[in-house]
Amino acid sequence: PYIIHYLEINKMNKLKRYQLEQIDLDNVIMRIVPGPEYNRERDEARMLELIHEGMHGMFKVRLEYADDIPFTKAGKYQWVKSKLADEYLAESSE
Protein backbone atom coordinates (compact mmCIF):
# COMPACT_ATOMS: atom_id res chain seq x y z
CA PRO A 1 0.00 0.00 0.00
CA TYR A 2 0.95 3.58 -0.62
CA ILE A 3 1.40 4.50 3.05
CA ILE A 4 4.17 1.95 3.54
CA HIS A 5 5.97 3.17 0.44
CA TYR A 6 5.64 6.67 1.91
CA LEU A 7 7.22 5.47 5.16
CA GLU A 8 10.05 3.74 3.28
CA ILE A 9 11.02 6.76 1.21
CA ASN A 10 11.11 8.77 4.45
CA LYS A 11 13.63 6.33 5.98
CA MET A 12 11.11 4.64 8.29
CA ASN A 13 11.46 1.10 6.91
CA LYS A 14 12.12 -0.52 10.29
CA LEU A 15 9.13 -2.86 10.35
CA LYS A 16 9.03 -6.62 9.88
CA ARG A 17 5.30 -6.59 9.18
CA TYR A 18 2.42 -4.18 9.29
CA GLN A 19 -1.31 -4.08 8.80
CA LEU A 20 -3.57 -1.09 8.38
CA GLU A 21 -7.15 -1.50 9.59
CA GLN A 22 -9.92 1.02 9.07
CA ILE A 23 -12.15 0.85 12.14
CA ASP A 24 -14.72 3.45 11.12
CA LEU A 25 -14.93 6.47 8.83
CA ASP A 26 -12.46 8.48 10.91
CA ASN A 27 -10.12 6.00 12.61
CA VAL A 28 -7.44 3.55 11.56
CA ILE A 29 -5.12 1.24 13.47
CA MET A 30 -1.64 0.61 12.17
CA ARG A 31 -0.50 -2.73 13.59
CA ILE A 32 3.23 -3.16 13.43
CA VAL A 33 5.74 -5.86 14.18
CA PRO A 34 8.89 -3.82 14.79
CA GLY A 35 12.17 -4.86 13.27
CA PRO A 36 15.47 -4.88 15.17
CA GLU A 37 16.29 -1.29 14.16
CA TYR A 38 12.97 0.12 15.40
CA ASN A 39 13.23 2.08 18.65
CA ARG A 40 9.84 2.98 20.10
CA GLU A 41 11.08 6.05 21.97
CA ARG A 42 12.91 7.39 18.94
CA ASP A 43 10.67 6.26 16.07
CA GLU A 44 7.02 6.18 17.23
CA ALA A 45 6.28 9.91 17.02
CA ARG A 46 7.94 10.16 13.59
CA MET A 47 6.04 7.13 12.32
CA LEU A 48 2.70 8.60 13.44
CA GLU A 49 3.61 11.91 11.82
CA LEU A 50 4.48 10.22 8.51
CA ILE A 51 1.32 8.09 8.54
CA HIS A 52 -0.77 11.18 9.21
CA GLU A 53 0.98 13.05 6.36
CA GLY A 54 0.69 10.06 4.00
CA MET A 55 -3.05 9.88 4.64
CA HIS A 56 -3.40 13.64 4.25
CA GLY A 57 -4.86 13.98 7.74
CA MET A 58 -8.03 12.10 6.76
CA PHE A 59 -7.90 9.68 9.72
CA LYS A 60 -6.97 9.54 13.37
CA VAL A 61 -4.21 6.95 13.59
CA ARG A 62 -3.37 4.67 16.49
CA LEU A 63 -0.32 2.43 16.54
CA GLU A 64 -0.67 -1.08 17.93
CA TYR A 65 2.38 -3.24 18.54
CA ALA A 66 2.28 -6.98 17.87
CA ASP A 67 4.67 -9.91 18.02
CA ASP A 68 3.17 -11.25 14.79
CA ILE A 69 0.36 -10.57 12.35
CA PRO A 70 -1.21 -13.86 11.26
CA PHE A 71 -1.95 -14.95 7.72
CA THR A 72 -5.55 -15.41 6.57
CA LYS A 73 -7.20 -18.85 6.44
CA ALA A 74 -6.16 -18.97 2.79
CA GLY A 75 -2.52 -18.52 3.81
CA LYS A 76 -2.23 -14.97 2.47
CA TYR A 77 -1.02 -11.85 4.21
CA GLN A 78 -3.68 -9.16 4.55
CA TRP A 79 -1.96 -5.75 4.36
CA VAL A 80 -5.17 -3.75 4.71
CA LYS A 81 -8.38 -4.59 6.56
CA SER A 82 -11.62 -2.70 6.90
CA LYS A 83 -14.27 -3.28 9.52
CA LEU A 84 -16.56 -1.11 7.40
CA ALA A 85 -16.20 -3.46 4.43
CA ASP A 86 -16.68 -6.53 6.63
CA GLU A 87 -19.84 -5.06 8.17
CA TYR A 88 -21.19 -4.05 4.76
CA LEU A 89 -20.59 -7.50 3.32
CA ALA A 90 -22.20 -9.16 6.36
CA GLU A 91 -25.30 -6.95 6.06
CA SER A 92 -25.64 -7.46 2.32
CA SER A 93 -25.52 -11.25 2.66
CA GLU A 94 -28.41 -11.36 5.14
N, C-alpha and C positions, 0 to 999 in steps of 0.2 A: 504493500500500500504506500501511497504517496507520503504519508507522515513519517514512515520509517526512513524513506529515502531522504526526506528533509532532515531528520536527525543525523543520518550518516554524513551528509555533506557539511553539516555543522559540527563535525568531529565528536558526535555523541553516539558512536557505534560500539557501545560497551555492553550490549545485551546478548545473552545466549538465545533467548526467545522472548516473544512479546505477543500480546493479544489485545486488540482494541474492542471494547464492547459498549455499544450505545444502550444506555439504560432507559432513557426517555428522550423527549425532544431536545432537552437542554443539557443532559449530563452523559459523560462517557467515563469509563474506567479503562485505564491503560495498565494491564497486567504485565509485569516484567519478571523475567528470570535474569538477574544480573550476572554479567560475566566477571572474570577475575579482576579486570581493570576498573570496574564500577565501584565508586566510593559514594555511599549514600549522602554523607555530609557535604561532599564536594559537588556531586553531580545532580542530586535530586532537583534543586531549585532551577538549575539550567535546563534540565530535561522538561520540567513543567512549562517553563518559559517557551522553549522551542515547540512543544506540542501545541501550546496555546497559539503561538504565531502561525504554525503550520496549518492550523484549523481556522485561522483568521478570526479567532475569538468567538466562534459560533457556539462553543460548548464549554461547560465547566468540566474540568478534567481532574480526576483523582487517580493517583498512582496506587497500585496494589502490588506488593511483592509476593512472589511465589517461588517454591523450590523447583516446580515443573509446571508445564501447561500440557495437559493430556491431549492425545490425538482423538479424533472422532471415532465412532464405532466402525466407520469405513476405513480407518487407519490413516486418515488425512489430517493435516494440521490446519486448523481454522484460525486464520490471521485476524479476521474481523467477525464479530458477532453482533446481533441486534435483538434485544428483547422486543422491540417494536415489531420487527418482522416476524419473530416467533409467535407473538400474540396475534398478529394479523392473520397469519397462516392457520393458527389454531381456531380462530373465530370463523374463518371462511370455510373450514372443513366441517363445521357443525351442521 
